[in-house]
Amino acid sequence: MTDIQPDDDFFDLGVTSLCAVRFVLRVRRVFGVDLAATAPAEAGTARQCAEVIASLRAT
């Protein structure tokens, strides 16, 4: 099993577009933010997505 780090690229890890959509839906449910469906692809990493989520929660 590979250790996944916050700065690993989602798609280099094998994340598919379906997984990305599931991620966005879960973020919306858990954090109550309207994360764009394209956010994982645009952000690229978990760390960058977390920064986007934090920014959305702050507004």
QUIHU-V559925 format. One record per residue. RES is the residue in one small letter. PHI is phi in whole degrees, -180 to 180 (999 if undefined). Layout:
# QUIHU-V559925
res->RES phi->PHI
res->RES phi->PHI
This chain:
# QUIHU-V559925
res->m phi->999
res->t phi->-89
res->d phi->-76
res->i phi->-97
res->q phi->-109
res->p phi->-59
res->d phi->-102
res->d phi->-74
res->d phi->-70
res->f phi->-54
res->f phi->-78
res->d phi->-68
res->l phi->-81
res->g phi->97
res->v phi->-67
res->t phi->-95
res->s phi->-63
res->l phi->-65
res->c phi->-63
res->a phi->-64
res->v phi->-65
res->r phi->-62
res->f phi->-60
res->v phi->-61
res->l phi->-64
res->r phi->-69
res->v phi->-61
res->r phi->-60
res->r phi->-70
res->v phi->-77
res->f phi->-101
res->g phi->69
res->v phi->-115
res->d phi->-91
res->l phi->-77
res->a phi->-64
res->a phi->-62
res->t phi->-89
res->a phi->-56
res->p phi->-61
res->a phi->-70
res->e phi->-72
res->a phi->-74
res->g phi->91
res->t phi->-132
res->a phi->-63
res->r phi->-62
res->q phi->-68
res->c phi->-65
res->a phi->-61
res->e phi->-66
res->v phi->-65
res->i phi->-62
res->a phi->-61
res->s phi->-64
res->l phi->-68
res->r phi->-71
res->a phi->-77
res->t phi->-93
